Amino acid sequence: NRMLEDCKRVAPVIFEQAGRPCIAGPCPDDASDCPLYPGPYGPLEEGD
């Protein structure tokens, strides 16, 4: 994570889309064992 922060600081345009996709949207893997789960949007409600 620190390496990505350094890269974004040095070349922000190149690395603006880099990183975990779940930070900018829902998790594409639906990985409940991920340390970031349930992610920035909170847990899914039953039936979602």
C-alpha atoms as one frame of an Amber mdcrd trajectory, in Angstrom:
protein
   0.000   0.000   0.000   2.842   2.364   0.778   4.444   1.677  -2.606   1.201
   2.655  -4.342   1.034   5.865  -2.306   4.606   6.682  -3.346   3.838   5.961
  -7.003   0.709   8.119  -6.921   2.692  10.973  -5.420   5.420  10.761  -8.094
   3.189  10.041 -11.122  -0.441  10.749 -10.183  -1.835  10.620 -13.725  -0.338
   7.210 -14.458  -1.486   5.679 -11.163  -4.850   7.429 -10.702  -6.785   4.216
 -11.493  -4.357   1.888  -9.673  -5.244   0.054  -6.512  -8.004  -2.138  -5.215
 -11.207  -1.885  -7.223 -13.295  -2.162  -4.066 -12.020   1.211  -2.844 -13.805
   2.989  -5.697 -16.803   0.651  -5.926 -18.181  -2.707  -4.865 -15.868  -5.696
  -4.461 -15.645  -7.630  -7.737 -14.654 -10.812  -5.871 -17.273 -10.691  -3.087
 -14.526 -12.005  -0.805 -15.829 -12.080   2.750 -12.367 -13.159   3.974 -10.838
  -9.887   2.736  -9.665  -7.599   5.575 -11.506  -4.705   3.906 -14.828  -6.578
   3.791 -17.552  -5.320   3.909 -15.761  -2.422   2.250 -16.366   1.297   2.187
 -20.084   0.919   1.461 -20.940  -1.235   4.459 -22.334  -4.752   4.485 -24.866
  -5.830   1.922 -28.387  -6.169   3.162 -29.984  -9.582   2.915 -31.517  -9.944
  -0.540 -29.056  -7.584  -2.297
